[in-house]
Amino acid sequence: MPSMIDEIVFGEPSRGVGLVFLCGALLLAGQQAYYVIVEGATPFYASLFLIAGMALSGIAESLPKSRRRAAGALRLTAIAVLVSLLVIGFVTPELLSA
């Protein structure tokens, strides 16, 4: 089992996947900015967690292949951000919508 985790989390980054994650984070950030600035809506905090998680994953996948350990640390941080979104959603969901 440790070899599988080592292979997945600390494997070589993939530039194509990184570009998809970074573009997705940029699109979500643009949508959030539009609704807050133009429409005057209150920010949806759950999307901020998604933006942060996707951006961290995109940065991790965009690193050179020689930076496998740094990419793994960024991947683990992205997972922690997204899991914290789930925990907050189950424990106190009003924090995400207010």
C-alpha positions in Angstrom: 0.0 0.0 0.0 2.7 2.6 0.7 4.1 2.1 -2.8 0.7 3.0 -4.3 0.4 6.2 -2.2 4.0 7.0 -3.1 3.2 6.5 -6.8 0.0 8.5 -6.8 0.8 11.4 -4.5 4.5 11.8 -5.1 4.4 10.7 -8.8 5.6 12.8 -11.7 3.4 15.8 -12.4 1.3 16.0 -15.6 1.3 19.3 -17.4 -2.0 18.7 -19.2 -3.9 18.0 -16.0 -2.3 21.0 -14.4 -3.5 23.2 -17.1 -7.1 21.9 -16.7 -7.0 22.5 -13.0 -5.6 26.0 -13.3 -8.2 26.9 -16.0 -11.0 25.6 -13.9 -9.8 27.6 -10.9 -9.6 30.7 -13.1 -13.1 30.2 -14.4 -14.5 29.7 -10.9 -12.7 32.8 -9.7 -14.0 34.8 -12.6 -17.6 33.6 -12.0 -17.3 34.4 -8.3 -15.9 37.9 -9.0 -18.7 38.6 -11.5 -21.4 37.7 -9.1 -19.8 39.7 -6.2 -18.8 42.8 -8.2 -21.4 43.1 -10.9 -24.4 41.5 -9.4 -23.7 42.6 -5.8 -24.3 39.1 -4.4 -22.6 37.9 -1.2 -19.6 35.6 -1.9 -20.3 31.9 -1.9 -17.6 30.6 0.4 -17.7 27.0 -0.7 -16.5 28.0 -4.2 -13.5 29.8 -2.6 -12.5 26.4 -1.1 -12.9 24.8 -4.6 -10.9 27.6 -6.2 -8.1 27.1 -3.6 -8.1 23.3 -4.0 -8.0 23.4 -7.8 -5.3 26.1 -7.9 -3.1 24.1 -5.5 -3.6 21.0 -7.6 -2.9 22.9 -10.8 0.3 24.4 -9.4 1.4 20.9 -8.2 0.9 19.4 -11.7 2.6 22.3 -13.4 5.9 21.8 -11.5 8.9 20.2 -13.3 9.3 16.5 -13.0 12.3 16.9 -10.8 10.1 18.6 -8.1 8.1 15.4 -7.2 8.3 16.0 -3.5 7.0 19.6 -3.7 4.2 18.5 -6.0 3.2 15.8 -3.5 3.1 18.4 -0.7 0.9 20.7 -2.8 -1.4 17.7 -3.7 -1.7 16.8 0.0 -2.5 20.5 0.8 -5.2 20.6 -1.9 -6.7 17.4 -0.5 -6.7 18.9 3.0 -8.5 22.1 1.7 -11.1 20.1 -0.1 -11.7 17.7 2.8 -12.0 20.7 5.1 -14.8 21.9 2.8 -16.6 18.6 3.3 -16.1 18.7 7.1 -17.4 22.3 7.4 -20.3 21.4 5.2 -21.4 18.5 7.5 -20.6 20.2 10.8 -21.7 23.8 10.3 -23.2 24.3 6.8 -24.3 27.8 7.6 -20.7 29.0 7.5 -20.5 28.2 3.8 -23.6 29.9 2.7 -23.5 33.1 4.8 
